[in-house]
């Protein structure tokens, strides 16, 4: 077994250590009991490594699992952007806005600035619905159109807008809204 992750956290006056190891066949084992949150954090770190190693996005499914895991524990709405090159290689990801349980203020100007900073040719918009329902609201549709229009002036494409709700992700592109 190879030790993959050591997670320590302060509980009261003592540290609690969590060890996760992997064998060569890709099987994982914990050396002590773990909580649900620790499993989710570890799964997210594995998916993040896989996501970054892939480096090229070819479909909404390529990012769906990573986003669901990333946003699984969020209890407030947040809005982020994945920046892509002309060939859809990942240039970066950033959460730009965090709001309340049911809404986030999104400013297209900040998204344009971020895309230009990364020299992005395309972006994927991402946000979550802590309610667990991933279907877009009318406000989601309107802000997506505003962002798409603003970025189009600079020849930056919005290839998708994914909304994560619970363990599902709803794609604007797959539903013909982009």
C-alpha positions in Angstrom: 0.0 0.0 0.0 1.1 3.6 -0.7 0.0 6.3 1.7 -2.0 8.8 -0.3 -3.6 11.1 2.2 -3.0 12.2 5.7 -5.7 14.5 7.0 -5.4 16.1 10.4 -7.8 18.3 12.2 -7.8 19.8 15.6 -10.6 18.5 17.8 -10.5 20.2 21.2 -6.9 19.9 22.4 -5.9 16.9 20.3 -5.3 16.2 16.6 -7.3 13.5 14.8 -5.4 11.9 12.0 -7.0 10.1 9.1 -4.9 7.9 6.8 -5.9 6.6 3.4 -3.8 4.3 1.4 -3.9 2.7 -2.1 -2.6 -0.5 -3.5 -1.3 -0.9 -7.1 -4.7 -2.1 -8.4 -6.3 1.1 -7.3 -8.1 -0.2 -4.2 -8.3 2.2 -1.3 -8.2 1.5 2.4 -8.5 3.6 5.5 -6.4 2.7 8.5 -9.1 4.0 10.9 -12.8 4.9 10.7 -13.6 8.0 8.6 -16.6 10.3 8.5 -18.8 11.0 5.4 -17.3 14.4 5.0 -13.7 13.0 5.0 -14.7 10.5 2.3 -16.3 13.3 0.2 -13.2 15.5 0.6 -10.9 12.6 -0.4 -13.1 11.7 -3.4 -13.0 15.4 -4.4 -9.2 15.4 -4.2 -9.0 12.3 -6.4 -11.4 13.8 -9.0 -9.5 17.1 -9.0 -6.3 15.2 -9.8 -8.0 13.3 -12.5 -9.7 16.5 -13.8 -6.4 18.4 -13.9 -4.5 15.5 -15.5 -7.0 15.2 -18.3 -6.5 18.8 -19.1 -8.8 18.8 -22.1 -12.6 18.9 -21.9 -14.6 17.2 -24.7 -18.1 17.1 -23.2 -20.2 18.2 -20.2 -19.7 14.8 -18.7 -16.0 15.4 -18.4 -16.7 18.0 -15.7 -20.0 16.8 -14.3 -18.6 14.4 -11.7 -15.9 16.8 -10.6 -18.3 19.6 -10.1 -20.9 17.5 -8.2 -18.1 16.4 -5.8 -16.7 19.9 -5.5 -20.1 21.5 -4.7 -21.6 18.5 -2.8 -21.1 20.1 0.7 -21.8 23.7 -0.2 -24.8 25.1 1.7 -24.6 28.5 0.0 -25.0 29.3 -3.7 -21.7 29.9 -5.5 -20.8 30.8 -9.1 -17.5 29.8 -10.8 -15.9 29.8 -14.1 -13.7 27.2 -15.9 -11.4 28.9 -18.4 -10.5 27.0 -21.6 -8.0 27.4 -24.4 -9.0 27.3 -28.1 -8.6 23.5 -28.0 -10.6 23.3 -24.7 -7.6 22.6 -22.5 -8.2 23.7 -18.9 -6.5 27.0 -18.1 -8.0 27.3 -14.6 -11.1 27.3 -12.4 -12.2 30.0 -10.0 -15.2 30.5 -7.8 -16.0 34.2 -8.3 -19.2 34.8 -6.3 -20.7 33.3 -3.2 -24.2 34.2 -1.9 -26.9 33.0 0.3 -28.9 29.8 0.4 -31.0 30.8 -2.6 -29.1 33.5 -4.6 -25.8 34.9 -5.7 -25.1 38.3 -7.2 -23.2 37.7 -10.5 -21.3 40.4 -12.3 -20.5 39.8 -16.0 -17.7 42.4 -15.8 -15.8 40.2 -13.3 -16.2 37.1 -15.6 -14.9 39.1 -18.6 -11.9 40.3 -16.6 -11.1 36.7 -15.4 -11.4 35.3 -18.9 -9.1 38.0 -20.3 -6.6 37.5 -17.5 -6.4 33.8 -18.4 -6.4 34.5 -22.1 -9.4 32.1 -22.4 -10.9 31.3 -25.8 -14.0 29.8 -24.0 -15.5 29.3 -20.6 -17.8 27.0 -18.8 -20.0 28.7 -16.2 -20.8 26.8 -13.0 -23.0 27.3 -10.1 -24.9 25.3 -7.5 -28.4 25.2 -6.1 -28.2 24.1 -2.4 -31.9 23.2 -2.6 -30.9 20.1 -4.6 -32.9 21.1 -7.7 -30.6 21.7 -10.6 -33.1 23.1 -13.1 -32.4 26.8 -14.0 -34.5 29.7 -12.8 -35.5 32.5 -15.1 -32.8 34.6 -13.4 -30.2 31.8 -14.3 -31.3 32.0 -17.9 -31.1 35.8 -18.0 -27.6 36.0 -16.4 -26.3 33.3 -18.7 -27.5 35.3 -21.7 -25.9 38.5 -20.4 -22.6 36.8 -19.8 -22.7 35.1 -23.2 -23.4 38.4 -24.9 -20.6 40.2 -23.0 -18.0 37.6 -23.7 -19.1 37.3 -27.4 -18.0 40.9 -27.9 -14.5 39.7 -27.2 -14.8 36.4 -29.2 -14.9 34.3 -26.0 -17.4 31.5 -26.2 -19.6 30.2 -23.4 -19.5 26.4 -24.1 -21.8 25.5 -21.3 -23.4 26.5 -18.0 -23.7 23.7 -15.5 -26.0 23.9 -12.5 -25.3 21.4 -9.7 -28.1 20.4 -7.4 -27.5 17.5 -5.1 -25.9 14.7 -7.0 -27.1 16.0 -10.4 -25.8 18.6 -12.9 -28.0 20.4 -15.4 -26.4 21.5 -18.7 -27.6 24.5 -20.7 -25.7 23.1 -23.8 -27.4 19.7 -23.5 -30.8 21.4 -23.3 -30.2 23.6 -26.3 -30.0 26.9 -24.3 -26.6 27.8 -25.6 
